[in-house]
Amino acid sequence: MKLKRWLAASAVVLATAAVAGTPATASHPVDPAQQSLRTLGLRHDLYIGTAVDMAALADTADPLYRATVSKEFSTVTAENVMKWESLEPTRGTYNWGPADELIAFAKRNNQRVRGHVLVWQNQLPAWLTTGVNDGTISTTELRDILRNHIATVVKHFKGKIWQWDVVNEAVSDPWDTPSTLHYKGFWAEHLGPGYIADAFRWARAADPNALLFYNDYNIEAFGSGNPADDKTQFVFDMAKALLRDRVPIDGIGSQGHLGTQYGNYDTLQVAAALKRFAGLGLATAFTEVDVRSQMTAGVLAGDSNEINPRLQASAGNYSVLLRACLADRHCLSFTVWGFTDKHSWVPTWFTDPPEGLATIYDENYQPKRAYQEMKADLIYSGPPYVLPRVPQKPRR
């Protein structure tokens, strides 16, 4: 059986079919398994979100994409259209249209918006990187350009963005050169690490009410505790220093890009990390969650012996992150980075070896085991569906 057909068939078995019924009453309460992720999340004041591909959202031939975004999620993130190369492809000329459409869509569907991203070393416009490389943009001018970009973008969306990813992926990885963790990328190379504090201050000046986040990957749990090789510790120390210097940072976004081929973490490890960040007075959020798997020959051929363990491992990893978030009142939102394999970034990015199966719906918009486990976590994390045990007395 081919992969797509096998996944669709198995997902139908796993999914709880939506049925039209009479309104809920005391004698016929709503079955929580029939409720959406957004509805179940709001029981906990937790916003369940997704990254949105604006081309897919606008595709009239694919109405299930738009319908699922509006039904299942209470917050949305622009996958690409708020990044610098998309907003300002030509210097001084901004293309607000696609991002404004997402804002309008969210407003119509009573959804909050995460802004992604103000400062990142990737997906920069060619005019900016070329100008710096050929010397036509000086360091002084570059700093002014960054300040102007942040002010312009944040003011344009002022009052419409709940959380901004102000700075994204500023810290290296242990496998980089040098292996000692450090501030990496275009902005650190040209402006030094002080740009991080500047970016938060400029964003706050432009919008006093948006929550301002630092966002990064591989910071789901602490490791050695040595900031030389423990990225979570490095980011923790950075956040602590920013707060000491009265920089207006409000939260830490943990992306949550995981893979089933790795050991990953247990719920207690992730919850402990969230608790430590909360101890600094910071909010937390999972901002880009997906769990990819290697697409072996057996997976591609539809071998259930290879597919089933990957689907189960994926569900387990989604569940670990969501349970940890539910355990900490400072964790405000849980965003998946795309919800269907039909529009996932993973297969185009991870090609050697090929990877996929990263989202909570298959390519036919059938919910996978990961979706069901997320739903179960939201249902059974406390009252009214989990109540104190009823003691049993010996029968006489």
C-alpha positions in Angstrom: 0.0 0.0 0.0 1.3 3.4 -0.9 2.4 5.8 2.0 -0.3 8.4 1.5 -3.1 5.8 1.3 -1.8 3.9 4.3 -1.6 7.1 6.4 -5.1 8.2 5.4 -6.6 4.8 6.2 -4.9 4.5 9.6 -5.8 8.1 10.5 -9.4 7.5 9.9 -9.4 4.7 12.4 -7.6 6.9 14.9 -9.6 10.0 14.4 -12.8 10.6 16.3 -15.4 11.3 13.6 -17.2 14.6 13.9 -21.0 14.1 14.0 -23.8 16.6 13.9 -25.9 16.3 17.1 -28.3 18.1 19.3 -27.1 21.0 21.5 -25.4 20.0 24.7 -27.7 19.7 27.8 -27.2 18.4 31.3 -28.3 14.9 30.2 -26.4 15.1 26.9 -23.1 16.9 27.5 -20.7 17.8 24.7 -18.2 15.0 24.1 -14.8 16.7 24.6 -13.3 14.4 22.0 -15.5 16.2 19.5 -14.1 19.6 20.4 -11.3 21.4 18.5 -7.8 21.9 19.8 -8.5 25.7 20.2 -11.6 25.0 22.3 -9.9 22.5 24.6 -6.9 24.7 25.0 -8.9 27.7 26.1 -10.2 25.6 29.0 -6.6 26.2 30.3 -6.2 29.7 29.0 -3.7 28.1 26.6 -3.6 29.3 23.0 -3.1 26.5 20.4 -1.6 27.8 17.2 -0.2 27.1 13.8 2.2 28.6 11.3 0.2 29.7 8.2 1.3 29.3 4.6 -0.4 32.3 3.0 -0.4 30.7 -0.5 -2.2 27.6 0.9 -4.6 29.9 2.8 -5.5 31.7 -0.4 -5.9 28.5 -2.5 -9.6 28.1 -3.4 -8.9 24.6 -4.7 -7.8 23.6 -1.2 -10.6 24.8 1.1 -9.7 22.3 3.9 -6.6 24.2 4.7 -8.4 27.5 5.5 -11.2 25.6 7.3 -8.8 23.7 9.5 -6.8 26.8 10.4 -10.0 28.7 11.5 -11.5 25.8 13.4 -8.6 24.2 15.2 -6.4 27.1 16.2 -6.7 30.1 18.4 -3.5 31.8 17.4 -1.7 32.1 14.0 1.9 32.8 13.0 3.0 34.0 9.5 5.3 31.2 8.2 7.2 33.6 5.9 5.3 36.8 5.0 6.5 38.9 8.1 10.2 38.1 7.5 12.4 40.9 6.2 12.9 39.6 2.6 9.1 39.3 2.2 8.2 42.6 3.8 10.9 44.8 2.2 12.3 43.1 -0.9 13.3 46.5 -2.3 14.8 49.1 0.0 12.3 51.5 1.3 9.3 49.7 -0.3 7.3 47.5 1.9 4.9 44.8 0.8 2.3 44.6 3.6 -0.4 42.8 1.6 0.1 39.1 2.6 0.8 39.9 6.2 -2.2 42.2 6.5 -4.3 39.5 5.0 -3.3 37.1 7.8 -4.1 39.8 10.4 -7.5 40.3 8.8 -8.1 36.5 8.7 -7.2 36.2 12.4 -9.5 39.0 13.3 -12.4 37.4 11.4 -11.8 34.2 13.3 -11.2 35.7 16.7 -7.6 34.5 16.7 -4.5 36.1 18.2 -1.3 36.7 16.1 2.3 35.9 16.9 4.6 38.1 14.9 7.5 36.3 13.3 10.2 37.7 13.0 11.9 41.1 13.5 15.6 40.2 13.6 17.1 37.0 12.1 20.2 36.3 10.1 18.3 34.3 7.5 15.8 35.4 4.8 17.2 38.9 4.7 16.7 41.0 1.5 19.5 40.9 -1.0 19.9 44.6 -1.0 20.8 44.5 2.6 23.3 41.7 2.6 24.9 42.8 -0.7 25.3 46.3 0.6 27.0 45.2 3.7 29.3 42.8 1.8 30.4 45.3 -0.8 30.8 48.1 1.7 28.1 50.4 0.5 26.3 50.0 3.8 28.5 50.9 6.8 28.2 49.5 10.3 26.7 52.8 11.5 24.2 52.8 8.7 23.4 49.1 9.3 22.4 49.8 12.9 20.2 52.6 11.7 18.6 50.4 9.1 17.8 47.7 11.7 16.3 50.3 14.1 14.2 51.7 11.3 13.0 48.3 10.2 11.9 47.3 13.7 10.2 50.6 14.3 8.4 50.6 10.9 7.2 46.9 11.2 6.1 47.1 14.8 4.3 50.4 14.3 2.5 49.1 11.2 1.1 46.1 13.2 0.8 48.0 16.5 -2.2 46.7 18.5 -2.6 43.7 16.3 0.3 41.4 17.5 0.1 39.5 20.7 3.6 38.2 20.8 6.6 39.3 18.7 9.6 37.1 18.1 12.0 40.0 18.4 15.3 38.1 18.0 15.5 34.7 16.5 18.2 32.0 16.7 21.1 34.3 17.8 23.0 31.5 19.6 25.2 28.9 17.9 25.2 25.1 18.4 27.8 22.8 19.9 28.5 21.3 16.4 29.3 24.7 14.9 32.8 26.1 14.6 34.0 27.1 17.1 32.2 24.5 19.2 32.0 26.8 22.3 28.6 28.4 22.2 28.6 32.0 21.0 26.4 34.7 19.4 26.3 33.8 15.7 25.2 35.1 12.4 24.9 38.3 10.3 23.9 40.7 13.1 26.4 39.5 15.7 29.2 39.6 13.1 28.5 43.2 12.1 27.0 44.8 15.1 28.2 42.7 18.0 25.8 41.0 20.6 24.6 44.3 21.8 22.1 44.4 18.9 19.9 42.0 20.9 19.2 44.5 23.7 18.8 47.3 21.2 16.2 45.3 19.2 14.1 44.7 22.3 14.2 48.4 23.3 13.3 49.5 19.8 10.4 47.1 19.6 9.1 48.2 23.0 9.3 51.8 22.0 7.2 51.0 18.9 4.5 49.0 20.7 4.2 49.2 24.5 1.6 46.4 24.7 3.0 43.5 22.6 4.8 40.7 24.4 8.4 40.5 23.3 10.1 37.1 22.9 13.5 35.7 22.3 13.0 32.6 20.1 15.4 29.7 19.5 15.6 25.9 18.8 17.3 23.2 21.0 16.3 24.9 24.2 13.6 22.5 25.3 15.6 21.2 28.3 18.8 21.9 30.2 21.9 19.7 29.6 25.2 20.0 31.4 24.5 23.4 32.9 27.7 24.7 31.3 27.0 27.7 29.0 30.0 26.7 26.9 28.0 23.6 25.5 24.5 23.8 27.0 22.5 26.0 24.7 19.5 26.3 27.1 21.9 27.4 29.9 23.4 30.0 27.5 20.0 31.4 26.6 19.0 31.4 30.3 22.1 33.4 31.3 21.5 35.7 28.3 17.9 36.4 29.4 19.0 36.9 33.0 21.6 39.5 31.9 19.1 41.3 29.7 16.7 41.5 32.6 19.5 42.8 34.9 20.1 45.5 32.3 16.4 46.4 32.3 15.9 45.3 28.7 12.1 44.8 28.1 12.1 41.1 27.3 8.9 39.4 28.2 9.3 35.8 27.2 11.3 32.9 25.8 10.1 31.0 22.8 11.2 27.3 22.5 10.7 26.2 18.9 10.3 22.5 19.6 11.7 21.2 16.3 12.2 17.5 17.2 13.0 14.3 15.4 11.9 10.7 16.2 15.5 9.4 15.5 16.8 11.3 18.6 16.5 10.6 22.3 14.8 13.9 23.0 13.4 14.6 26.4 10.8 13.5 29.0 8.1 15.8 30.3 9.8 16.4 33.6 12.9 17.7 31.9 11.0 20.1 29.7 8.8 21.2 32.6 11.9 21.9 34.7 13.3 24.2 32.0 10.0 26.1 31.7 10.0 26.5 35.5 13.5 28.0 35.5 12.6 30.6 32.9 9.4 31.4 34.7 11.6 31.9 37.8 13.1 34.9 36.0 9.7 36.4 35.6 9.4 35.4 32.0 6.6 34.0 30.0 7.3 30.9 27.8 5.8 29.5 24.7 6.4 26.6 22.3 6.5 28.4 19.0 7.4 26.1 16.0 6.6 22.5 17.1 7.0 19.6 14.7 8.4 16.1 15.0 10.0 14.8 11.8 11.0 11.2 10.9 13.4 9.7 8.5 11.7 8.6 5.3 13.3 5.2 4.8 12.6 2.9 1.9 10.3 1.0 4.1 8.3 4.1 5.1 8.0 5.2 1.5 6.8 1.7 0.5 4.1 1.9 3.2 5.5 -0.7 5.6 3.5 -0.5 8.7 6.4 -2.0 10.7 8.3 1.2 10.0 5.5 3.7 9.9 3.7 2.8 13.1 6.7 3.3 15.4 7.4 6.7 13.9 3.8 7.9 14.3 3.8 6.7 17.9 7.2 8.4 18.6 6.0 11.6 17.0 2.8 11.6 19.1 4.9 11.0 22.2 7.2 13.9 21.5 4.2 16.3 20.8 2.7 15.1 24.1 5.9 15.7 26.1 6.1 19.3 25.1 2.3 20.0 25.5 2.2 18.4 29.0 5.2 20.4 30.1 3.5 23.6 28.8 0.2 22.7 30.6 2.2 22.1 33.8 3.5 25.7 33.9 1.0 28.6 34.1 3.6 30.9 32.5 3.5 28.9 29.2 1.0 31.0 27.2 0.8 29.3 23.8 1.7 26.1 21.9 2.2 26.6 18.1 2.8 23.8 15.6 4.9 24.8 12.6 2.4 23.9 10.0 -0.3 21.3 10.7 -0.5 19.1 7.6 2.2 17.2 5.8 0.8 18.6 2.6 2.3 22.0 3.4 5.3 21.1 5.6 8.7 22.7 5.3 10.5 19.6 6.5 10.7 17.5 3.2 12.2 20.4 1.3 14.8 21.2 4.1 15.8 17.8 5.3 16.8 15.9 2.2 20.0 13.9 3.2 18.5 11.6 4.5 15.0 12.6 3.5 12.7 13.4 6.4 8.9 14.0 6.7 5.8 12.9 8.6 6.4 16.0 10.9 2.9 17.4 11.5 -0.3 16.4 13.3 -2.4 15.9 10.1 -1.4 13.8 7.1 -1.5 15.0 3.5 -5.2 14.3 3.2 -6.0 16.4 6.3 -6.7 13.3 8.4 -5.6 13.7 12.0 -2.7 11.5 13.1 -2.0 9.9 16.5 -0.1 13.1 17.5 -3.3 15.1 17.1 -5.3 12.7 19.2 -2.7 12.7 21.9 -2.6 16.5 22.0 -6.3 16.5 22.3 -6.2 13.9 25.1 -3.6 15.9 27.0 -5.9 19.0 26.8 -8.9 17.0 27.9 -7.4 15.1 30.8 -5.2 17.8 32.3 -7.5 18.5 35.3 -11.2 19.1 35.9 -13.8 18.5 34.8 -12.6 15.4 33.1 -10.1 14.4 35.8 -11.5 14.5 39.3 -10.4 13.1 42.7 -10.6 9.3 43.0 -13.8 7.7 44.3 -12.8 5.5 47.2 -14.2 1.9 47.1 -15.5 0.4 50.3 -15.5 -3.3 50.9 -18.9 -4.9 50.1 -20.7 -6.5 53.0 
